């Protein structure tokens, strides 16, 4: 299912802009997958994203590419902003300088841009910890796939503040199954960290009864991960 609200002409525009974004990235990530829509960022994302801590060394060429993409996030056309956010996500932790701009993009008037900004922040990883408060707010976005990406991102960034786990516990009761599954996955990624860990275990145990089989399975996996980390 594709959540992007595009006319046929708009779809062509997105493809063109996506190709431009890939050209901007250049050789930064030669094996990068193609630009994806918010719908393809499914629950249970791999935690093998190339995220590193604040000590990551970034070469000048990559810094220049990130700076160019940050400027594209301000473009008047939403497909350009969308593709810029997607491209920054493909640079992973090396795009950490874009965190402030991506935080702003979480409030973009276009939901697809907001979703892609959340996804990019998650791929940047722990270096995007300053985005945690904004991502917690995004868990209440009116669009389900923005909420889903926000939950996923929080799980990849980790427990940067004491509010993360409680917010994800609330998201476990979201009306949308994909948001619930991403919240469960995120709690499993974070593990037994912080004073709310016991509450997370209780919430995930309750999620085992979720009416959606996918959610219950991810909750079960999350519980096993938490137990393994203790």
C-alpha positions, 0 to 999 in steps of 0.5 A: 500500500502506498501512502503517498498522495500523488497524481501521476504527474506528481509521481514523476516529479518525485522520481526525478527529485529522487534521482537528483538526491542520489546524485547529490549523495554521490559516492557516500553510500554506493550500495544504498537502496532506492528511495522509499515511501513511508509505507515501505518502512515497515514494522520490525526494521532491522537494527543494523542501520549504520549508526555511530556515536558522537565521535564519528569522523565525517569527511569534508565531502560528506559534510558538503553533501549533508549541507546541500541536502539541508538546504533542500529541506527548505525547498518550496516544493514538498517532493524536494523536501521529501527526497532530501530527508530520504537522502539524509537518512541514507547517509546514516550517522554521518548526517548528524549535522542535519538533525536540527533541520530534520527536527524542523521537518517533523512539523512540515505541512506535508505528512510524507515529509514529516514521515521521512524526517522521522525515518532519517532521524532514526537512521542517524541513531543516537547522534539524533538524541536532540530530536527525541522530544520532537519525536515524542510529539510526533507520536501523536501526529494525525497521520498513522505512518508519521506516528509509526516512523516516530516510534521506530526512530525512538527505538533506534535512538534509544532512551535519551530521556526518561520520557521515551519509554512511557511515550512508547507504552502509550503508543502500544495502544494506538488505534493503528496496528503498525504504530503499535507494532513499531512501538513494541519493536522500539521497546525491545530495542531500548531494553531494560533501561531506566526506571520505566523498564518494568512498566514496559515489560507489563505493557508488552505482556499485555500486547501479547493479547493484541488482536493483530497477530503481527503486533503480538509476535513483535511484542513477544520478540521484544520481551525476549530481547529485554530479558536477554539484556538483563 
